[in-house]
């Protein structure tokens, strides 16, 4: 009777630097982060910031808050004291009004809004020049949602046309 020879085999190890293996590993890291990242962002964990557009409080911002599960969104509150700065981009975002009432000037058109309204800034190839005004004696605040992969796909610019007055004077 012939002797049996057993051969032990194992899965071949990935060669260093193969692009598929790099992509495979990154996908695994992404999935693991989706399972373990922060799903609640506390208001107390974020600070107000004076910016060229006005007073903003960022909840999700890629690279700034990597602990959050969703890193491909920008989510922030804008507190419109009197009026914001003016900027231009191609649109494609949602603003949900959480307090007060105001007006948005968008490519010369005045659009009124109030607490509970949802403002949809559609995509516009030439861009949407816009600024926001508070038209009450109470704070006017809205919450913005921008999906960055969609924004990137539309090649949206972000051009500051006029700075928020307090930002200019505070420098």
C-alpha positions as CSV (number, residue, x, y, z in Angstrom):
1,X,0.0,0.0,0.0
2,X,1.3,3.4,-0.9
3,X,2.1,5.9,1.8
4,X,-0.2,8.8,1.9
5,X,1.4,12.2,1.9
6,X,-0.5,15.1,3.3
7,X,0.1,18.6,2.2
8,X,-0.9,21.5,4.3
9,X,-2.0,24.6,2.4
10,X,-3.0,27.9,3.6
11,X,-4.5,31.0,2.1
12,X,-1.9,33.1,0.3
13,X,-1.0,36.2,2.1
14,X,-1.7,39.5,0.4
15,X,1.2,41.0,-1.4
16,X,2.1,44.4,0.1
17,X,0.7,47.3,-1.8
18,X,-1.8,45.6,-4.1
19,X,-4.5,48.1,-4.7
20,X,-7.4,45.6,-4.3
21,X,-6.0,44.5,-0.9
22,X,-5.7,48.2,0.1
23,X,-9.3,48.8,-1.0
24,X,-10.4,45.6,0.8
25,X,-8.8,46.7,4.0
26,X,-10.2,50.2,3.8
27,X,-13.7,48.8,3.2
28,X,-13.3,46.6,6.3
29,X,-12.3,49.7,8.4
30,X,-15.3,51.6,7.1
31,X,-17.7,48.8,8.1
32,X,-16.1,48.5,11.5
33,X,-16.4,52.2,12.0
34,X,-20.0,52.1,11.0
35,X,-20.6,49.5,13.7
36,X,-18.7,51.3,16.5
37,X,-18.7,55.1,15.7
38,X,-20.8,57.7,17.6
39,X,-24.4,57.8,16.6
40,X,-25.5,60.6,19.0
41,X,-23.8,64.0,18.9
42,X,-24.6,66.0,22.0
43,X,-25.3,69.7,21.7
44,X,-22.9,70.2,24.7
45,X,-20.1,68.6,22.7
46,X,-20.0,71.3,20.1
47,X,-19.2,75.0,20.3
48,X,-20.5,78.0,18.4
49,X,-18.0,79.5,15.9
50,X,-17.9,82.9,14.3
51,X,-17.3,82.4,10.6
52,X,-17.5,84.3,7.3
53,X,-21.1,83.2,7.0
54,X,-22.1,84.0,10.6
55,X,-22.5,81.9,13.8
56,X,-22.3,78.2,13.1
57,X,-22.3,75.1,15.3
58,X,-21.0,72.0,13.4
59,X,-22.3,68.6,14.4
60,X,-20.8,66.6,11.6
61,X,-17.9,67.7,9.5
62,X,-15.6,65.2,7.8
63,X,-12.0,65.0,9.2
64,X,-13.0,67.4,12.1
65,X,-15.2,64.8,13.9
66,X,-14.0,61.4,12.8
67,X,-15.7,59.7,15.7
68,X,-19.1,60.1,14.1
69,X,-20.6,57.3,12.1
70,X,-21.5,59.5,9.1
71,X,-18.4,61.3,7.9
72,X,-19.8,62.1,4.4
73,X,-22.2,64.8,5.6
74,X,-21.9,68.4,6.7
75,X,-24.5,69.1,9.4
76,X,-24.6,72.4,11.2
77,X,-26.8,75.0,12.8
78,X,-26.7,78.6,11.5
79,X,-27.8,81.3,13.9
80,X,-28.9,84.3,11.8
81,X,-28.6,87.3,14.2
82,X,-29.4,90.0,11.6
83,X,-28.1,88.7,8.2
84,X,-25.5,86.2,7.1
85,X,-22.6,86.6,4.7
86,X,-23.3,85.9,1.1
87,X,-21.8,82.9,-0.8
88,X,-22.3,80.9,-3.9
89,X,-22.4,77.2,-4.6
90,X,-24.4,74.9,-6.8
91,X,-27.1,74.1,-4.2
92,X,-28.2,70.5,-3.4
93,X,-28.8,71.0,0.3
94,X,-31.6,71.0,2.8
95,X,-32.2,73.6,5.5
96,X,-34.7,72.9,8.3
97,X,-35.8,75.9,10.3
98,X,-35.7,75.2,14.0
99,X,-36.3,78.7,15.4
100,X,-37.7,82.1,14.4
101,X,-38.5,83.4,10.9
102,X,-36.4,84.9,8.1
103,X,-35.8,85.4,4.4
104,X,-33.3,83.9,2.1
105,X,-32.2,85.9,-0.9
106,X,-31.4,83.4,-3.6
107,X,-30.1,84.7,-7.0
108,X,-32.1,87.9,-6.3
109,X,-35.3,86.2,-5.3
110,X,-36.6,86.7,-1.7
111,X,-37.9,83.5,-0.1
112,X,-39.6,83.8,3.4
113,X,-39.5,81.0,5.9
114,X,-40.4,80.3,9.5
115,X,-40.0,77.7,12.3
116,X,-40.9,74.2,11.0
117,X,-40.2,75.0,7.4
118,X,-37.9,73.0,5.2
119,X,-35.9,75.0,2.6
120,X,-34.6,73.0,-0.4
121,X,-31.9,74.7,-2.4
122,X,-31.9,72.8,-5.7
123,X,-28.9,72.2,-7.8
124,X,-28.2,75.0,-10.2
125,X,-25.3,74.6,-12.7
126,X,-24.3,78.3,-12.5
127,X,-24.6,78.4,-8.8
128,X,-26.9,79.9,-6.2
129,X,-25.8,83.3,-4.7
130,X,-27.5,83.5,-1.4
131,X,-27.7,85.1,2.0
132,X,-30.1,84.8,4.9
133,X,-31.9,87.5,7.0
134,X,-33.6,87.3,10.4
135,X,-37.0,89.1,10.2
136,X,-38.1,88.8,13.8
137,X,-36.9,89.9,17.2
138,X,-36.1,86.3,18.2
139,X,-33.2,84.1,17.1
140,X,-33.6,82.6,13.6
141,X,-31.8,79.3,13.3
142,X,-31.8,76.6,10.7
143,X,-30.1,73.2,10.6
144,X,-28.3,72.4,7.3
145,X,-27.8,69.0,5.8
146,X,-25.2,68.6,2.9
147,X,-24.4,65.2,1.5
148,X,-20.7,65.6,0.5
149,X,-20.5,62.8,-2.1
150,X,-23.5,64.3,-4.0
151,X,-22.0,67.8,-3.7
152,X,-18.7,66.5,-5.0
153,X,-20.4,64.7,-7.9
154,X,-22.0,68.0,-8.9
155,X,-18.6,69.7,-8.7
156,X,-20.1,72.3,-6.3
157,X,-17.9,75.3,-5.7
158,X,-18.0,77.3,-2.5
159,X,-17.2,81.0,-3.1
160,X,-17.5,83.6,-0.4
161,X,-18.9,86.8,-2.0
162,X,-19.5,89.0,1.1
163,X,-18.4,88.2,4.7
164,X,-20.6,88.4,7.8
165,X,-20.3,91.9,9.2
166,X,-19.2,90.8,12.7
167,X,-16.6,88.5,11.3
168,X,-15.1,91.3,9.2
169,X,-15.0,93.7,12.2
170,X,-13.7,91.1,14.6
171,X,-10.5,90.4,12.6
